[in-house]
Amino acid sequence: MSSKFKTVAFLPPFLARSPVTSHRSGGGRRCYRVGPASAFKRFSRPALLNRLPVADLRPTPLSVRLVSSVPSTSAAAVTMATSPPPKVTLALDGFCLRQFDDPEYAGTRLDWDKADFEARVNTEYEARLAAADGDAGAVLKDGYAPFCKHLFMNNFIPSATLTTLPITPDNEHLLRTKYAARTDKELPVLTRFFPLASVEAGGQADWLDVILYSREQIIKERASRPGDEPDGAAGEEAIAASMGDAPWRIISVKAQEVDTELPMQPITVMRNALIGEGGSGVGIQREAYEASVAYWKDRAVVL
């Protein structure tokens, strides 16, 4: 048999007695020759199959893959949907919101989204906590009382500018005084300041001092001031139920040049002794008060 023909090994039953060979025709179609070598008869594949009995056309089993009609969901989307909300250890307290919302606020103005600010602070805290092997004491710095802590961060808010200037012979004539209260529930106190319109601002600060109070201290202070309870809650248990579970509350943010605690103003030290009038209930400590006077006698805030 010529080398251009190839014997087909899989033959239908009724052709098993006859030699069957195949080759490709010039048009690319596969042709079959059926019968003795002396009398080959040409059939194209469709023609050959049409001549086969139905019983000999056994279908070849096909593997079937079922495709769901439900739209696919990416692994990232599933993770986002099932992941718990980010952990909040340091929560923004209502007392701090004035720094975001009040354009006339007399201290560090935070022109920033509140939720994003809280998220950034917590991300920074968690990163430092992991680096310190879970030692929160190495991350949060002690404040003036056990319930007060500080987290110092690089300043990322353009509006957080320095709000304190040294008093010099060239600017002391610009100093002004007024009685001011931080909230409408506090008694006004005498304040010394530079009017913002009269002096050049100190520029953007390098650091943010995020000042924290414990959740227990916030509850204690709110319960001590009638009318200061959130959502009409009364008593420490009701106030606690109205708050989140974050163990620390962000009560203030100060823009400053150093990553250490600066002395609070003397009037703030005195007011803190009066918990019912906006203070924290910490009595005046002479050493701390004198340090406050030493720092602020040559400085004033810019309002």
C-alpha positions in Angstrom: 0.0 0.0 0.0 1.3 3.4 -0.8 2.9 5.3 2.0 0.5 8.2 1.7 -2.3 6.0 3.0 -2.8 5.2 6.7 -4.8 2.2 7.9 -7.6 3.2 10.3 -7.8 1.0 13.4 -11.2 1.9 14.6 -13.7 0.4 12.2 -17.5 0.1 12.3 -18.6 -3.5 12.5 -19.9 -3.8 9.0 -16.6 -2.6 7.6 -14.4 -4.7 9.7 -13.9 -7.2 6.8 -12.7 -4.6 4.4 -9.5 -2.6 4.4 -10.1 1.1 5.2 -7.5 3.7 4.4 -7.5 7.5 4.6 -5.7 10.4 3.3 -6.3 14.1 2.9 -7.5 15.4 -0.4 -6.1 18.4 -2.0 -8.8 20.6 -0.5 -7.9 19.5 3.0 -10.8 17.2 3.4 -10.1 13.7 4.9 -11.3 10.9 2.5 -11.8 7.2 3.1 -11.3 4.3 0.7 -13.4 1.3 1.5 -13.1 -2.2 -0.1 -10.4 -4.4 -1.6 -7.2 -2.7 -2.6 -8.0 -3.5 -6.3 -11.3 -1.6 -6.1 -11.0 1.3 -3.7 -14.1 3.5 -3.5 -13.7 7.1 -2.3 -16.0 8.6 0.4 -15.7 11.9 2.1 -16.2 11.7 5.9 -19.7 13.1 5.9 -20.7 10.7 3.1 -19.2 7.8 5.0 -21.0 8.7 8.2 -24.3 9.1 6.4 -24.0 5.5 5.2 -23.4 4.0 8.6 -26.3 2.3 10.4 -27.8 4.2 13.3 -26.8 1.4 15.7 -23.2 1.9 14.8 -23.1 5.7 15.5 -22.6 5.5 19.2 -22.2 9.0 20.7 -19.0 9.8 22.5 -19.6 10.8 26.2 -18.9 14.4 26.8 -17.8 15.9 30.1 -20.1 18.7 31.2 -19.2 21.6 33.4 -22.0 23.3 35.2 -21.8 27.1 35.2 -23.6 29.0 37.8 -25.8 31.9 36.8 -24.9 33.8 40.0 -22.6 36.7 39.2 -19.1 36.0 40.4 -17.7 37.8 43.4 -14.1 38.6 43.7 -12.2 37.4 46.8 -11.4 41.0 47.8 -15.1 41.8 47.7 -16.0 38.8 49.8 -13.2 39.7 52.3 -14.5 43.3 52.6 -18.1 42.0 53.1 -17.1 39.5 55.8 -14.3 41.3 57.6 -15.1 43.0 60.9 -14.9 46.8 61.1 -11.5 48.3 61.9 -10.7 48.2 65.6 -11.1 51.6 67.3 -9.1 52.0 70.4 -8.8 55.8 70.3 -12.3 57.3 69.6 -13.1 61.0 68.9 -14.9 62.5 71.8 -17.6 65.1 71.4 -15.5 67.6 73.2 -13.0 67.5 70.4 -15.4 68.0 67.5 -15.4 71.8 67.9 -11.8 71.7 66.5 -13.3 70.3 63.3 -16.6 72.1 63.1 -16.2 75.6 64.6 -14.4 78.0 62.3 -14.0 80.4 65.3 -12.3 77.8 67.4 -9.5 79.5 69.4 -6.9 76.7 69.3 -5.7 74.2 66.7 -8.2 74.1 63.8 -8.5 70.7 62.1 -9.8 71.1 58.6 -10.1 67.4 57.9 -12.6 64.6 57.7 -13.4 63.4 61.2 -13.7 59.7 60.3 -10.5 59.7 58.3 -8.7 61.5 61.2 -9.8 58.9 63.7 -8.8 56.1 61.3 -5.4 57.5 60.8 -4.8 57.9 64.5 -5.8 54.3 65.2 -3.7 53.0 62.3 -0.7 54.8 63.7 -1.4 53.5 67.2 -1.8 49.9 66.1 1.4 50.0 64.0 3.4 51.3 67.0 1.7 48.8 69.3 2.8 46.0 67.0 6.3 47.3 66.9 6.4 47.5 70.7 5.2 43.9 71.0 1.9 45.0 72.4 3.3 47.3 75.1 0.8 50.2 75.1 2.9 52.0 77.8 5.6 52.4 75.2 3.2 54.0 72.7 1.0 56.2 74.8 2.9 58.8 76.9 1.8 59.7 80.4 -0.1 62.9 81.0 -0.8 65.0 84.0 -3.0 62.3 85.6 -3.3 58.5 85.3 -6.4 58.9 83.1 -4.6 61.2 80.6 -2.3 59.9 77.8 -0.6 61.4 74.7 0.0 60.1 71.3 2.5 62.2 69.3 2.1 62.0 65.5 3.7 63.8 62.5 1.4 66.5 61.4 -0.5 65.7 58.2 -3.1 68.5 58.4 -2.3 71.7 56.6 -4.6 73.8 58.8 -2.9 72.6 62.0 -0.7 75.6 62.4 1.2 76.8 65.5 -1.1 78.9 67.7 1.4 80.1 70.2 3.8 83.0 69.9 6.5 84.2 72.3 5.9 87.7 73.8 8.6 90.2 72.8 9.0 93.9 73.2 7.9 94.2 69.5 4.6 92.5 69.9 3.6 92.8 73.5 1.5 95.9 72.7 -0.7 93.7 70.6 -1.8 91.5 73.5 -5.5 91.4 74.3 -7.6 89.9 77.1 -11.1 88.6 77.2 -13.3 86.2 79.2 -14.0 83.0 77.2 -15.5 79.6 77.8 -14.6 76.5 75.9 -18.3 75.3 75.8 -21.6 76.9 76.7 -21.7 74.7 79.9 -18.4 76.1 81.3 -17.8 79.3 83.2 -15.8 81.9 81.2 -12.3 82.6 82.4 -9.8 85.4 81.7 -7.7 84.7 78.6 -4.7 86.5 77.2 -4.1 86.3 73.5 -2.7 87.8 70.3 -5.5 88.7 67.7 -4.9 86.6 64.6 -5.4 89.7 62.4 -2.5 91.6 64.2 0.3 89.0 64.1 1.8 86.6 61.6 0.8 83.0 62.2 3.6 80.6 63.2 3.2 78.3 60.2 2.4 74.6 60.0 3.4 72.6 63.0 5.7 69.6 62.9 3.7 67.5 65.4 0.2 66.8 66.6 -0.3 66.0 70.3 -3.3 63.8 70.4 -4.6 64.1 74.0 -6.5 61.2 75.4 -8.8 60.6 78.4 -9.9 57.2 79.5 -13.4 56.2 78.9 -14.0 56.0 82.7 -12.9 59.6 83.2 -15.2 60.9 80.5 -18.1 59.1 82.1 -17.2 60.5 85.5 -17.0 64.1 84.2 -20.2 64.0 82.2 -22.1 62.5 85.1 -20.9 65.4 87.3 -22.2 68.1 85.1 -26.0 68.4 84.8 -27.1 68.9 81.2 -23.8 67.5 79.8 -25.0 64.0 79.4 -25.3 62.8 75.8 -28.8 62.0 74.4 -30.4 62.8 77.7 -28.7 60.0 79.6 -28.4 60.4 83.3 -26.0 58.7 85.7 -22.8 56.9 84.9 -24.4 53.6 83.8 -26.7 55.4 81.3 -23.8 57.5 80.0 -21.6 54.4 79.6 -24.4 52.7 77.7 -24.6 55.7 75.3 -20.9 55.6 74.5 -18.8 53.2 72.4 -16.4 50.6 73.8 -13.2 52.4 72.9 -11.0 52.5 76.1 -9.6 55.9 75.2 -11.2 59.1 73.9 -9.6 61.9 71.9 -10.5 65.0 73.8 -8.1 67.5 72.1 -5.4 67.9 69.5 -2.6 70.4 69.7 -0.3 71.5 66.9 3.2 72.0 68.2 6.9 72.0 67.4 8.0 69.2 69.7 6.9 65.6 70.4 6.6 66.1 74.1 3.8 67.3 76.4 3.8 71.1 76.8 2.5 72.7 80.1 -1.2 73.6 80.0 -2.1 77.2 80.8 -2.3 78.2 84.5 -6.0 78.9 84.2 -6.6 75.4 82.9 -4.7 73.9 85.8 -7.0 75.8 88.1 -10.2 74.9 86.3 -9.3 71.2 86.3 -9.7 71.3 90.1 -13.4 72.1 89.6 -14.9 69.0 87.9 -18.4 70.5 88.0 -17.2 73.5 86.0 -15.5 71.8 83.1 -12.5 70.4 85.0 -11.2 66.9 85.5 -11.3 66.9 89.2 -7.5 66.8 89.7 -6.4 69.2 92.4 -3.8 71.8 91.9 -0.3 70.5 92.2 2.1 73.3 93.1 5.0 72.0 91.1 3.0 71.6 88.0 1.3 75.0 88.4 4.7 76.7 88.7 6.0 74.9 85.6 2.9 76.2 83.8 3.6 79.8 84.9 7.2 79.6 83.9 6.3 78.5 80.3 3.3 80.8 79.7 4.6 84.0 81.2 6.5 84.6 78.0 4.0 83.2 75.6 0.4 83.7 74.4 -2.0 82.0 72.1 -3.1 83.4 68.8 -6.9 83.7 68.4 
